[in-house]
Amino acid sequence: FYRQYADQTTDKNKPKSDKPQIINIEDLAKIDDKVINRDVLFKNKLIKNPKKPVKILGDGEIKKAVTLEGLIISKSAKIKIEKANGKISTSI
């Protein structure tokens, strides 16, 4: 009985969500910093928690060169950032 009960309760101890926070490229264009990471996004109030992962999606346009550090980036966002002479550092 204890084993069955213990197996059922272990799911409650898992974190509720490991889903990344979503940011679009058009939001990055509003930031003045050249290097963008989770702390910069939190400082500019684009994300709620700097400890959770962040994913950049390719919705919108960016024309300035930026360096992204420690963020998850979609394929379309990567193409647009590299087209604007930006750099991507994926070391988290």
PyMOL CGO cylinders between C-alpha atoms (Angstrom):
from pymol import cmd
from pymol.cgo import CYLINDER

trace = [
    CYLINDER, 0.00, 0.00, 0.00, 2.75, 2.47, 0.89, 0.3, 1, 1, 1, 1, 1, 1,
    CYLINDER, 2.75, 2.47, 0.89, 4.58, 1.90, -2.40, 0.3, 1, 1, 1, 1, 1, 1,
    CYLINDER, 4.58, 1.90, -2.40, 1.48, 2.59, -4.45, 0.3, 1, 1, 1, 1, 1, 1,
    CYLINDER, 1.48, 2.59, -4.45, 0.74, 5.72, -2.48, 0.3, 1, 1, 1, 1, 1, 1,
    CYLINDER, 0.74, 5.72, -2.48, 4.34, 6.96, -2.70, 0.3, 1, 1, 1, 1, 1, 1,
    CYLINDER, 4.34, 6.96, -2.70, 4.42, 6.51, -6.49, 0.3, 1, 1, 1, 1, 1, 1,
    CYLINDER, 4.42, 6.51, -6.49, 1.28, 8.59, -6.89, 0.3, 1, 1, 1, 1, 1, 1,
    CYLINDER, 1.28, 8.59, -6.89, 2.53, 11.50, -4.81, 0.3, 1, 1, 1, 1, 1, 1,
    CYLINDER, 2.53, 11.50, -4.81, 5.96, 11.89, -6.41, 0.3, 1, 1, 1, 1, 1, 1,
    CYLINDER, 5.96, 11.89, -6.41, 4.50, 13.82, -9.37, 0.3, 1, 1, 1, 1, 1, 1,
    CYLINDER, 4.50, 13.82, -9.37, 3.41, 16.60, -7.03, 0.3, 1, 1, 1, 1, 1, 1,
    CYLINDER, 3.41, 16.60, -7.03, 7.02, 17.34, -6.13, 0.3, 1, 1, 1, 1, 1, 1,
    CYLINDER, 7.02, 17.34, -6.13, 8.09, 17.96, -9.74, 0.3, 1, 1, 1, 1, 1, 1,
    CYLINDER, 8.09, 17.96, -9.74, 8.29, 21.53, -10.98, 0.3, 1, 1, 1, 1, 1, 1,
    CYLINDER, 8.29, 21.53, -10.98, 5.06, 22.66, -12.60, 0.3, 1, 1, 1, 1, 1, 1,
    CYLINDER, 5.06, 22.66, -12.60, 6.59, 24.01, -15.77, 0.3, 1, 1, 1, 1, 1, 1,
    CYLINDER, 6.59, 24.01, -15.77, 9.93, 23.88, -17.49, 0.3, 1, 1, 1, 1, 1, 1,
    CYLINDER, 9.93, 23.88, -17.49, 8.52, 25.63, -20.54, 0.3, 1, 1, 1, 1, 1, 1,
    CYLINDER, 8.52, 25.63, -20.54, 10.64, 28.54, -21.71, 0.3, 1, 1, 1, 1, 1, 1,
    CYLINDER, 10.64, 28.54, -21.71, 9.46, 32.12, -21.57, 0.3, 1, 1, 1, 1, 1, 1,
    CYLINDER, 9.46, 32.12, -21.57, 8.74, 33.36, -25.11, 0.3, 1, 1, 1, 1, 1, 1,
    CYLINDER, 8.74, 33.36, -25.11, 10.18, 36.56, -26.60, 0.3, 1, 1, 1, 1, 1, 1,
    CYLINDER, 10.18, 36.56, -26.60, 9.91, 37.73, -30.22, 0.3, 1, 1, 1, 1, 1, 1,
    CYLINDER, 9.91, 37.73, -30.22, 12.68, 39.37, -32.24, 0.3, 1, 1, 1, 1, 1, 1,
    CYLINDER, 12.68, 39.37, -32.24, 10.67, 42.58, -32.47, 0.3, 1, 1, 1, 1, 1, 1,
    CYLINDER, 10.67, 42.58, -32.47, 10.93, 42.84, -28.66, 0.3, 1, 1, 1, 1, 1, 1,
    CYLINDER, 10.93, 42.84, -28.66, 14.74, 42.58, -28.86, 0.3, 1, 1, 1, 1, 1, 1,
    CYLINDER, 14.74, 42.58, -28.86, 14.85, 45.56, -31.23, 0.3, 1, 1, 1, 1, 1, 1,
    CYLINDER, 14.85, 45.56, -31.23, 13.55, 47.77, -28.39, 0.3, 1, 1, 1, 1, 1, 1,
    CYLINDER, 13.55, 47.77, -28.39, 16.55, 46.99, -26.14, 0.3, 1, 1, 1, 1, 1, 1,
    CYLINDER, 16.55, 46.99, -26.14, 19.54, 49.35, -26.33, 0.3, 1, 1, 1, 1, 1, 1,
    CYLINDER, 19.54, 49.35, -26.33, 22.15, 46.84, -25.05, 0.3, 1, 1, 1, 1, 1, 1,
    CYLINDER, 22.15, 46.84, -25.05, 24.37, 45.10, -27.59, 0.3, 1, 1, 1, 1, 1, 1,
    CYLINDER, 24.37, 45.10, -27.59, 24.68, 41.92, -25.49, 0.3, 1, 1, 1, 1, 1, 1,
    CYLINDER, 24.68, 41.92, -25.49, 21.35, 40.36, -24.56, 0.3, 1, 1, 1, 1, 1, 1,
    CYLINDER, 21.35, 40.36, -24.56, 20.94, 37.65, -21.94, 0.3, 1, 1, 1, 1, 1, 1,
    CYLINDER, 20.94, 37.65, -21.94, 18.30, 36.70, -19.35, 0.3, 1, 1, 1, 1, 1, 1,
    CYLINDER, 18.30, 36.70, -19.35, 19.38, 39.43, -16.92, 0.3, 1, 1, 1, 1, 1, 1,
    CYLINDER, 19.38, 39.43, -16.92, 19.03, 42.14, -19.58, 0.3, 1, 1, 1, 1, 1, 1,
    CYLINDER, 19.03, 42.14, -19.58, 15.59, 40.83, -20.58, 0.3, 1, 1, 1, 1, 1, 1,
    CYLINDER, 15.59, 40.83, -20.58, 14.51, 40.84, -16.92, 0.3, 1, 1, 1, 1, 1, 1,
    CYLINDER, 14.51, 40.84, -16.92, 15.85, 44.37, -16.40, 0.3, 1, 1, 1, 1, 1, 1,
    CYLINDER, 15.85, 44.37, -16.40, 13.82, 45.55, -19.42, 0.3, 1, 1, 1, 1, 1, 1,
    CYLINDER, 13.82, 45.55, -19.42, 10.71, 43.76, -18.07, 0.3, 1, 1, 1, 1, 1, 1,
    CYLINDER, 10.71, 43.76, -18.07, 10.37, 41.39, -21.02, 0.3, 1, 1, 1, 1, 1, 1,
    CYLINDER, 10.37, 41.39, -21.02, 10.47, 38.26, -18.83, 0.3, 1, 1, 1, 1, 1, 1,
    CYLINDER, 10.47, 38.26, -18.83, 9.19, 37.56, -15.33, 0.3, 1, 1, 1, 1, 1, 1,
    CYLINDER, 9.19, 37.56, -15.33, 11.85, 35.21, -14.00, 0.3, 1, 1, 1, 1, 1, 1,
    CYLINDER, 11.85, 35.21, -14.00, 15.56, 35.40, -14.97, 0.3, 1, 1, 1, 1, 1, 1,
    CYLINDER, 15.56, 35.40, -14.97, 16.17, 31.84, -13.76, 0.3, 1, 1, 1, 1, 1, 1,
    CYLINDER, 16.17, 31.84, -13.76, 13.75, 30.20, -16.21, 0.3, 1, 1, 1, 1, 1, 1,
    CYLINDER, 13.75, 30.20, -16.21, 14.84, 29.45, -19.79, 0.3, 1, 1, 1, 1, 1, 1,
    CYLINDER, 14.84, 29.45, -19.79, 13.98, 31.95, -22.53, 0.3, 1, 1, 1, 1, 1, 1,
    CYLINDER, 13.98, 31.95, -22.53, 13.20, 31.18, -26.18, 0.3, 1, 1, 1, 1, 1, 1,
    CYLINDER, 13.20, 31.18, -26.18, 13.52, 33.75, -28.95, 0.3, 1, 1, 1, 1, 1, 1,
    CYLINDER, 13.52, 33.75, -28.95, 11.04, 33.38, -31.81, 0.3, 1, 1, 1, 1, 1, 1,
    CYLINDER, 11.04, 33.38, -31.81, 11.37, 34.93, -35.27, 0.3, 1, 1, 1, 1, 1, 1,
    CYLINDER, 11.37, 34.93, -35.27, 8.23, 37.08, -35.26, 0.3, 1, 1, 1, 1, 1, 1,
    CYLINDER, 8.23, 37.08, -35.26, 9.09, 40.61, -36.40, 0.3, 1, 1, 1, 1, 1, 1,
    CYLINDER, 9.09, 40.61, -36.40, 12.27, 42.20, -37.73, 0.3, 1, 1, 1, 1, 1, 1,
    CYLINDER, 12.27, 42.20, -37.73, 15.58, 43.26, -36.24, 0.3, 1, 1, 1, 1, 1, 1,
    CYLINDER, 15.58, 43.26, -36.24, 18.00, 45.59, -38.00, 0.3, 1, 1, 1, 1, 1, 1,
    CYLINDER, 18.00, 45.59, -38.00, 20.74, 46.12, -35.41, 0.3, 1, 1, 1, 1, 1, 1,
    CYLINDER, 20.74, 46.12, -35.41, 23.52, 43.69, -34.60, 0.3, 1, 1, 1, 1, 1, 1,
    CYLINDER, 23.52, 43.69, -34.60, 23.12, 42.08, -31.18, 0.3, 1, 1, 1, 1, 1, 1,
    CYLINDER, 23.12, 42.08, -31.18, 24.85, 39.25, -29.35, 0.3, 1, 1, 1, 1, 1, 1,
    CYLINDER, 24.85, 39.25, -29.35, 22.57, 36.73, -27.66, 0.3, 1, 1, 1, 1, 1, 1,
    CYLINDER, 22.57, 36.73, -27.66, 23.95, 34.72, -24.74, 0.3, 1, 1, 1, 1, 1, 1,
    CYLINDER, 23.95, 34.72, -24.74, 22.39, 31.72, -23.03, 0.3, 1, 1, 1, 1, 1, 1,
    CYLINDER, 22.39, 31.72, -23.03, 19.05, 31.79, -24.85, 0.3, 1, 1, 1, 1, 1, 1,
    CYLINDER, 19.05, 31.79, -24.85, 17.15, 29.20, -26.88, 0.3, 1, 1, 1, 1, 1, 1,
    CYLINDER, 17.15, 29.20, -26.88, 16.68, 30.48, -30.43, 0.3, 1, 1, 1, 1, 1, 1,
    CYLINDER, 16.68, 30.48, -30.43, 14.32, 29.27, -33.16, 0.3, 1, 1, 1, 1, 1, 1,
    CYLINDER, 14.32, 29.27, -33.16, 15.60, 28.65, -36.70, 0.3, 1, 1, 1, 1, 1, 1,
    CYLINDER, 15.60, 28.65, -36.70, 13.81, 31.66, -38.17, 0.3, 1, 1, 1, 1, 1, 1,
    CYLINDER, 13.81, 31.66, -38.17, 15.10, 33.93, -35.40, 0.3, 1, 1, 1, 1, 1, 1,
    CYLINDER, 15.10, 33.93, -35.40, 18.64, 32.67, -35.94, 0.3, 1, 1, 1, 1, 1, 1,
    CYLINDER, 18.64, 32.67, -35.94, 18.46, 33.49, -39.66, 0.3, 1, 1, 1, 1, 1, 1,
    CYLINDER, 18.46, 33.49, -39.66, 17.17, 37.01, -38.99, 0.3, 1, 1, 1, 1, 1, 1,
    CYLINDER, 17.17, 37.01, -38.99, 19.78, 37.72, -36.30, 0.3, 1, 1, 1, 1, 1, 1,
    CYLINDER, 19.78, 37.72, -36.30, 22.65, 36.50, -38.48, 0.3, 1, 1, 1, 1, 1, 1,
    CYLINDER, 22.65, 36.50, -38.48, 21.30, 38.54, -41.41, 0.3, 1, 1, 1, 1, 1, 1,
    CYLINDER, 21.30, 38.54, -41.41, 21.56, 41.64, -39.19, 0.3, 1, 1, 1, 1, 1, 1,
    CYLINDER, 21.56, 41.64, -39.19, 25.23, 40.70, -38.43, 0.3, 1, 1, 1, 1, 1, 1,
    CYLINDER, 25.23, 40.70, -38.43, 24.32, 39.51, -34.92, 0.3, 1, 1, 1, 1, 1, 1,
    CYLINDER, 24.32, 39.51, -34.92, 26.05, 36.74, -32.99, 0.3, 1, 1, 1, 1, 1, 1,
    CYLINDER, 26.05, 36.74, -32.99, 24.66, 33.83, -30.99, 0.3, 1, 1, 1, 1, 1, 1,
    CYLINDER, 24.66, 33.83, -30.99, 26.40, 32.29, -28.00, 0.3, 1, 1, 1, 1, 1, 1,
    CYLINDER, 26.40, 32.29, -28.00, 24.45, 29.27, -26.77, 0.3, 1, 1, 1, 1, 1, 1,
    CYLINDER, 24.45, 29.27, -26.77, 26.51, 28.47, -23.69, 0.3, 1, 1, 1, 1, 1, 1,
    CYLINDER, 26.51, 28.47, -23.69, 24.02, 28.47, -20.83, 0.3, 1, 1, 1, 1, 1, 1,
]
cmd.load_cgo(trace, "trace")
